[in-house]
Amino acid sequence: MSPDVLICPACGGRLTPWRTWPSAEPDLGPARVDLARCERCRTAVSLGDPVRSAHSAGAYRPTRPRGAHLAAPLLSVFDRQRLSLLPPPPARLIDAGAGRGRFVAAARLAGYQAIGIEPSLRDVDPTLGLINATIAEAPIVTGSADVVTLWHVLEHLEDPEAALGELRRWLVPGGTLVLGVPNLGSLQARISGGAWFHLDLPRHRTHFTVPGLRQLLRTCGFVPRDTRHLLAEHNPYGMWQSLVSLATERPGYLYNLLKHNAPALSPDLILTLAALPLLPSAVLLEALAGLAGAGGTVAVIARRA
Ligand SMILES: [Zn+2]
């Protein structure tokens, strides 16, 4: 978003200068990013131009993460929780921003007729038939989907309203949208500030609050039905990693190490290992935050009006 645009992309309220926070990937662009925040819904935006290489370089470079095989059972648990948010199969499902297509594969196994679209294809199983396109470009027939999932994508987009308008076009009337985003109103965001794992500058462009996201959904022709704060996939790790990042030099050190994006020989490794015993406390704290409606990320389930 350019600095001369001072309108909240979520609710249309007024944006005012807020904070300047460190980039999680200073090698990709500016070391710090200015944010402005909405006076009404408290959603924030990253100012300045987007970093062109942000979705193909750094932690997003096209290589398999370290320990990918060890993580497979955990990822399967996460996929099952995401599947539990959907209406039951049979249904035609589109996963927008499908990454490597892991969720498309899980949805097919669960009985959905699933396809995925992804603008930056990396290391993809060709049998999944992912469509290499942005949401705006994807050749999706109007009203051809019963369910659309948009999982940790909306915060990366320059024009979230336009993207949601396109997803609405894909869905049948009464169809379901399942949307996952980081929650700027969360406990972990509040206590870790610029060290918040899900701030992910410079990739994240809009930092939604739940009121902002629900307002945007209504503006785009959706009826928000349910907001979930207890999510295994991003929330417990996000709490722990955000707390650890308050102490390490590199934000999200463990995540970056697994993504081949941080050196193993680093004082941050020692700090990270020393913080492992904090994990159960962080999981408990995040669970309490989730129960209080302040989870680190949220899933919103909405119906196409
Ligand atoms: Zn707003």
Residues whose N, C-alpha, C, O or C-beta is under 5 A from the ligand:
A	BS01	ZN	C8 A10 C11 G12 G13 C38 R40 C41 R42 T43 G212
